[in-house]
Amino acid sequence: MRPVDLARRHGLSTQAVRNYEDAGIIAPARRSPAGYRDYTAVHAAGLAAHLALVPAFGHSTGRRIMRAVTGGRLDEALEHIDAGHALLARDRATLRAVEEGLRHLAAAAPEAADRGRAPYSIGELARHLALDPATLRGWQRAGILTPPRDPRTGHRQYLARDVRDAELAHLLRRGGQPLGAIATILGALRDAGGLDALNAGLGRWQRDLTARGLAQLRAAGRLAAYIEALTHEGGAGGPAHRAP
């Protein structure tokens, strides 16, 4: 198979195919007596696997998986795949924690502080929430609160957003949420820019996770076909490229 034929089959340029070969993503092509590359069905299966791995695991991990498989290091490839599955599982758990936390927040609105006043000190915020200052310090260590410091005194300054986060954290603790989950929820809230924005983004977040999961299923099939092709044909470049 000529480079142009392989490239067209996968919607790539011939230079891209050569780059993948040079990077070890697919095995070296056989050469004709005149020095021209001759690709095979094994190379086609390899390119199909790589293109399926990118949306499933990202460019960097996809390349590592392909290099490991093409180089005959199957266990190394499987470790990268396992890590990708574990990351997706953690992301799903994070989404569930955020959704659960938002249900608690929807059940009862936190008390509103006077957010137009000067920043709260740790003692003032502790009194506002009827908490010990040590609790607020513990929440900061857990990543729940991120108050800035007064550049002159070095004391914590709880601005409007910090007061909001403390009120929400207090509510979630009363609802039985662990500190780690609260840190996750409030981190997502800060990234989104507010409760309304976070609620609006949850559906998109779920769709992204579903797309990744389906992409991983498709990539598994393509990669299995590539491994089988390598095993049956001994790899496109000889024994060094056989899967174990």
TILUM-147067 format. One record per atom (N, C-alpha, C): y, x, z. Coordinates in steps of 0.02 Angstrom, whole numbers, padded with zeros to 5 digits, always signed. Example, Ala and Ser with C-alpha at 12.3 -4.5 7.8 and 13.67 -1.06 7.14 Angstrom:
-00284+00660+00390-00225+00615+00390-00165+00660+00390-00112+00642+00354-00053+00684+00357+00002+00645+00394
end
This chain:
-00060+00042+00000+00000+00000+00000+00062+00044+00000+00109+00030-00046+00170+00070-00050+00217+00052+00009+00261+00099+00028+00309+00083+00081+00350+00020+00067+00371+00011+00004+00411-00048-00012+00371-00112-00002+00306-00111-00016+00265-00170-00007+00258-00188+00067+00247-00137+00107+00241-00148+00179+00308-00173+00208+00362-00144+00184+00428-00163+00209+00444-00235+00191+00432-00255+00130+00448-00323+00109+00406-00374+00147+00344-00358+00161+00300-00405+00197+00329-00423+00265+00366-00376+00295+00391-00387+00363+00467-00394+00366+00498-00400+00308+00570-00409+00307+00609-00349+00330+00582-00289+00315+00613-00226+00337+00633-00185+00276+00673-00134+00289+00688-00085+00238+00634-00031+00238+00627+00004+00183+00578+00058+00181+00597+00113+00231+00662+00123+00242+00683+00173+00290+00661+00153+00361+00665+00088+00376+00643+00065+00442+00569+00079+00452+00529+00067+00401+00457+00081+00406+00446+00156+00419+00482+00198+00382+00474+00270+00394+00496+00290+00464+00549+00257+00488+00573+00272+00556+00520+00253+00608+00488+00196+00599+00435+00175+00645+00377+00224+00644+00361+00249+00585+00308+00299+00580+00328+00363+00616+00389+00386+00603+00413+00448+00635+00415+00441+00711+00429+00380+00736+00434+00369+00808+00366+00360+00841+00313+00358+00802+00246+00349+00831+00229+00277+00845+00269+00230+00820+00255+00159+00831+00196+00137+00788+00193+00162+00727+00134+00154+00686+00108+00224+00670+00045+00228+00651+00013+00293+00640+00040+00324+00575+00035+00389+00568+00055+00422+00506+00017+00395+00447+00052+00384+00392+00019+00360+00331-00021+00415+00298-00073+00393+00264-00108+00442+00221-00061+00461+00164-00072+00518+00137-00030+00542+00082-00073+00548+00018-00044+00528-00038-00077+00536-00103-00074+00609-00123-00112+00629-00173-00108+00698-00196-00037+00718-00215+00003+00669-00235+00073+00684-00254+00119+00683-00194+00092+00668-00135+00133+00668-00074+00163+00602-00055+00146+00549-00091+00174+00483-00076+00136+00450-00018+00172+00413+00023+00140+00378+00079+00097+00320+00053+00040+00312+00085-00006+00257+00069-00023+00220+00133+00007+00161+00142-00004+00122+00203-00063+00075+00194-00092+00054+00250-00152+00011+00249-00140-00052+00289-00192-00093+00292-00188-00154+00332-00178-00138+00406-00200-00080+00429-00190-00061+00498-00115-00052+00512-00079-00021+00465-00007-00014+00474+00028-00082+00474+00004-00127+00431+00034-00194+00428+00023-00229+00495-00037-00222+00523-00050-00253+00589-00007-00222+00643+00005-00156+00638+00046-00122+00687+00119-00146+00684+00146-00152+00624+00215-00176+00618+00221-00247+00643+00172-00289+00627+00174-00358+00651+00173-00360+00727+00133-00317+00757+00129-00315+00830+00196-00292+00860+00225-00241+00831+00289-00216+00857+00343-00268+00853+00348-00301+00796+00400-00352+00787+00390-00411+00834+00328-00425+00854+00315-00478+00903+00328-00456+00974+00320-00391+00988+00331-00366+01055+00404-00364+01075+00448-00354+01027+00520-00347+01043+00548-00408+01078+00540-00469+01051+00567-00527+01088+00529-00543+01152+00468-00516+01158+00428-00530+01217+00444-00484+01275+00457-00420+01260+00465-00370+01312+00528-00327+01304+00565-00336+01250+00623-00295+01237+00607-00235+01194+00659-00206+01164+00649-00150+01117+00616-00090+01152+00642-00070+01209+00618-00010+01242+00545-00016+01262+00528-00070+01297+00459-00079+01318+00413-00089+01259+00437-00126+01208+00396-00136+01149+00378-00070+01116+00425-00025+01111+00412+00041+01082+00362+00080+01124+00369+00076+01191+00322+00112+01234+00251+00085+01225+00245+00020+01221+00179-00011+01212+00148+00013+01146+00188+00010+01092+00161+00029+01027+00143+00103+01024+00184+00146+01052+00168+00217+01052+00104+00231+01090+00096+00196+01145+00035+00207+01185-00027+00183+01147-00023+00123+01117-00081+00097+01081-00096+00141+01020-00045+00157+00981-00055+00198+00922-00081+00267+00940-00061+00293+00997-00084+00358+01020-00150+00357+01056-00182+00298+01061-00247+00294+01092-00245+00289+01168-00186+00274+01197-00180+00269+01270-00175+00195+01290-00231+00161+01285-00231+00088+01293-00212+00068+01364-00238+00104+01415-00222+00086+01484-00147+00091+01497-00115+00141+01469-00042+00149+01477-00006+00089+01446-00029+00068+01388+00002+00009+01356-00007-00053+01399-00067-00061+01427-00080-00120+01468-00037-00120+01532-00023-00061+01558+00020-00057+01617+00091-00082+01601+00116-00064+01543+00182-00089+01522+00181-00165+01514+00127-00190+01486+00121-00262+01476+00117-00298+01543+00078-00270+01589+00072-00299+01656+00141-00302+01690+00180-00248+01683+00246-00247+01713+00291-00300+01682+00286-00311+01618+00325-00363+01586+00306-00432+01609+00242-00444+01618+00220-00509+01645+00245-00519+01717+00241-00465+01756+00264-00470+01826+00339-00484+01829+00378-00453+01784+00450-00466+01782+00464-00539+01765+00428-00566+01717+00437-00637+01700+00419-00682+01759+00366-00665+01795+00347-00704+01853+00401-00701+01907+00431-00642+01918+00485-00636+01967+00546-00677+01945+00561-00676+01881+00618-00714+01857+00606-00789+01866+00545-00811+01856+00529-00882+01867+00537-00900+01941+00514-00855+01985+00521-00867+02057+00595-00870+02077+00635-00826+02047+00707-00827+02061+00738-00893+02039+00720-00917+01981+00746-00981+01957+00727-01037+02004+00665-01037+02027+00643-01090+02073+00682-01086+02139+00695-01025+02163+00733-01017+02225+00804-01043+02216+00835-01028+02159+00903-01052+02147+00904-01129+02142+00856-01157+02107+00853-01230+02101+00844-01263+02169+00800-01234+02210+00788-01262+02277+00851-01257+02319+00885-01198+02314+00947-01190+02352+01000-01239+02331+01005-01252+02267+01056-01299+02243+01041-01370+02266+00976-01386+02273+00960-01453+02299+00985-01460+02371+00979-01406+02410+01006-01408+02478+01082-01416+02477+01114-01380+02433+01187-01384+02429+01210-01453+02407+01172-01484+02363+01191-01551+02341+01183-01603+02396+01139-01588+02444+01127-01637+02497+01184-01641+02547+01221-01588+02554+01276-01588+02603+01328-01537+02583+01389-01557+02575+01443-01511+02557+01462-01469+02617+01473-01404+02607+01493-01361+02663+01563-01378+02687+01576-01361+02749+01643-01372+02775+01694-01331+02736+01752-01359+02724+01803-01325+02685+01851-01290+02732+01858-01224+02722+01908-01187+02760+01975-01194+02725+02027-01178+02760+02093-01175+02728+02097-01112+02686+02081-01118+02622+02075-01059+02580+02142-01036+02552+02195-01069+02572+02260-01045+02552+02291-00998+02603+02259-00991+02659+02286-00948+02712+02269-00876+02699+02292-00832+02743+02279-00760+02736+02203-00748+02744+02178-00690+02721+02106-00676+02728+02083-00681+02800+02021-00704+02808+01991-00709+02874+01967-00640+02896+01973-00626+02960+01938-00569+02989+01866-00591+03005+01824-00543+03022+01755-00562+03037+01752-00608+03098+01795-00595+03147+01795-00638+03206+01818-00708+03191+01869-00714+03148+01895-00780+03130+01844-00820+03090+01810-00787+03044+01760-00822+03005+01700-00841+03048+01682-00798+03094+01627-00814+03140+01644-00875+03182+01706-00879+03206+01727-00938+03245+01727-01001+03201+01750-00994+03139+01752-01051+03093+01683-01080+03083+01632-01037+03079+01564-01059+03066+01523-01067+03130+01553-01052+03187+01517-01055+03251+01457-01008+03250+01468-00948+03227+01416-00897+03223+01438-00835+03261+01390-00790+03273+01406-00726+03302+01427-00679+03245+01477-00636+03256+01495-00587+03203+01436-00545+03180+01388-00532+03224+01330-00492+03204+01291-00527+03149+01292-00594+03149+01257-00631+03096+01289-00618+03029+01356-00617+03028+01391-00604+02965+01378-00533+02941+01374-00486+02988+01358-00417+02967+01287-00414+02939+01241-00450+02969+01173-00452+02943+01170-00483+02874+01210-00534+02862+01212-00565+02796+01239-00516+02744+01286-00475+02765+01313-00425+02718+01259-00374+02702+01222-00351+02751+01168-00303+02739+01115-00332+02692+01105-00398+02696+01056-00431+02654+01082-00445+02584+01146-00430+02571+01175-00442+02506+01201-00512+02496+01204-00551+02550+01228-00620+02545+01304-00622+02539+01337-00581+02579+01410-00577+02578+01432-00509+02553+01488-00508+02517+01514-00445+02490+01589-00440+02502+01611-00444+02565+01683-00443+02577+01714-00374+02564+01775-00372+02537+01808-00308+02529+01834-00283+02595+01857-00221+02596+01886-00191+02656+01962-00184+02647+01998-00194+02701+02070-00180+02700+02079-00106+02689+02115-00085+02637+02121-00013+02623+02158+00025+02678+02197-00010+02719+02234+00025+02773+02193+00032+02836+02158-00023+02855+02122-00022+02918+02047-00012+02911+02020-00026+02851+01948-00022+02841+01911-00083+02867+01947-00133+02893+01915-00194+02918+01895-00240+02860+01842-00278+02872+01821-00327+02822+01874-00381+02813+01884-00401+02750+01929-00456+02734+01889-00510+02698+01884-00568+02727+01847-00623+02696+01896-00666+02657+01895-00657+02591+01938-00695+02547+01908-00764+02534+01942-00804+02493+01920-00872+02481+01848-00875+02456+01830-00831+02410+01762-00832+02383+01711-00812+02436+01732-00766+02482+01686-00744+02534+01675-00800+02585+01729-00837+02599+01723-00894+02645+01676-00946+02615+01685-00960+02551+01640-01007+02517+01568-00984+02523+01555-00919+02508+01486-00893+02511+01458-00898+02582+01500-00884+02631+01476-00889+02701+01460-00961+02719+01501-01008+02697+01487-01078+02711+01422-01101+02678+01412-01080+02615+01351-01098+02580+01290-01065+02612+01298-01002+02632+01242-00968+02665+01224-01002+02730+01275-01023+02768+01262-01058+02831+01224-01122+02819+01244-01158+02767+01209-01220+02749+01137-01207+02729+01126-01156+02688+01059-01141+02665+01014-01117+02722+01043-01080+02770+01003-01059+02827+00982-01118+02869+01028-01166+02877+01010-01227+02914+00955-01265+02876+00953-01257+02810+00900-01290+02771+00835-01251+02770+00833-01195+02804+00771-01157+02810+00760-01104+02757+00811-01089+02717+00803-01038+02665+00803-00968+02696+00758-00924+02675+00758-00855+02700+00817-00816+02671+00833-00760+02704+00891-00721+02683+00885-00696+02612+00826-00674+02593+00817-00648+02525+00831-00700+02472+00808-00761+02485+00821-00815+02437+00894-00832+02434+00927-00832+02492+00999-00847+02494+01038-00794+02455+01020-00731+02463+01053-00678+02426+01045-00689+02351+00985-00710+02330+00973-00723+02259+01016-00781+02235+01019-00834+02274+01057-00894+02255+01131-00877+02248+01158-00844+02299+01229-00829+02298+01246-00776+02245+01200-00730+02233+01212-00683+02179+01217-00718+02112+01172-00766+02100+01175-00805+02039+01239-00846+02035+01260-00872+02093+01321-00912+02096+01382-00869+02078+01385-00809+02105+01442-00764+02089+01441-00744+02016+01382-00731+01989+01377-00712+01919+01400-00769+01873+01382-00830+01893+01399-00888+01851+01472-00907+01857+01502-00894+01914+01572-00910+01924+01585-00974+01962+01533-01006+01988+01543-01066+02028+01482-01112+02023+01480-01163+02067+01423-01208+02069+01414-01246+02004+01469-01272+01976+01463-01310+01914+01436-01267+01858+01462-01206+01853+01439-01161+01800+01366-01141+01810+01346-01132+01874+01277-01113+01887+01230-01171+01869+01249-01232+01889+01208-01290+01871+01201-01296+01796+01256-01285+01760+01254-01291+01687+01210-01237+01656+01206-01179+01689+01167-01125+01661+01093-01127+01676+01072-01170+01722+01001-01170+01742+00956-01191+01684+00978-01241+01646+00938-01263+01589+00929-01208+01538+00983-01171+01525+00980-01115+01478+00934-01061+01505+00940-01048+01570+00897-00998+01602+00823-01018+01594+00807-01082+01606+00738-01105+01599+00714-01097+01527+00757-01115+01479+00737-01109+01409+00725-01036+01390+00765-00991+01416+00755-00920+01402+00688-00896+01429+00671-00918+01490+00607-00897+01519+00549-00926+01479+00555-00988+01457+00502-01018+01416+00494-00981+01351+00549-00963+01320+00546-00925+01257+00512-00858+01267+00529-00824+01322+00496-00759+01337+00422-00768+01347+00403-00820+01384+00332-00832+01396+00294-00844+01331+00322-00886+01287+00289-00899+01224+00288-00837+01180+00341-00798+01182+00343-00736+01144+00289-00687+01168+00277-00685+01233+00225-00642+01259+00156-00664+01237+00146-00730+01232+00082-00755+01207+00073-00735+01134+00125-00743+01093+00119-00725+01022+00108-00649+01015+00145-00610+01055+00138-00538+01051+00067-00516+01071+00038-00550+01120-00030-00532+01141-00079-00539+01083-00071-00593+01044-00116-00602+00987-00107-00549+00934-00044-00532+00919-00030-00481+00868-00054-00412+00891-00043-00397+00954-00064-00332+00979-00139-00326+00981-00173-00381+01001-00246-00380+01002-00273-00368+00931-00241-00398+00881-00263-00388+00812-00253-00316+00791-00199-00285+00813-00186-00215+00797-00238-00170+00830-00252-00182+00893-00301-00142+00929-00370-00148+00895-00387-00209+00875-00451-00220+00842-00453-00183+00775-00397-00184+00738-00395-00148+00674-00403-00073+00684-00369-00047+00736-00376+00024+00751-00448+00042+00769-00479-00001+00808-00547+00012+00831-00597+00010+00773-00589-00040+00730-00637-00048+00675-00629+00003+00620-00567+00024+00609-00555+00069+00553-00542+00140+00576-00544+00153+00642-00534+00220+00667-00462+00242+00664-00415+00195+00657-00344+00213+00654-00326+00236+00584-00262+00229+00567-00239+00246+00501-00234+00321+00491-00230+00358+00546-00219+00429+00540-00276+00472+00563-00335+00439+00578-00392+00480+00599-00408+00468+00672-00453+00507+00700-00478+00495+00768-00424+00495+00821-00370+00532+00812-00319+00535+00864-00286+00468+00876-00294+00422+00828-00260+00359+00834-00307+00302+00851-00369+00318+00866-00415+00264+00885-00399+00237+00953-00405+00171+00961-00398+00142+01028-00463+00157+01065-00459+00169+01131-00519+00186+01168-00565+00126+01174
end
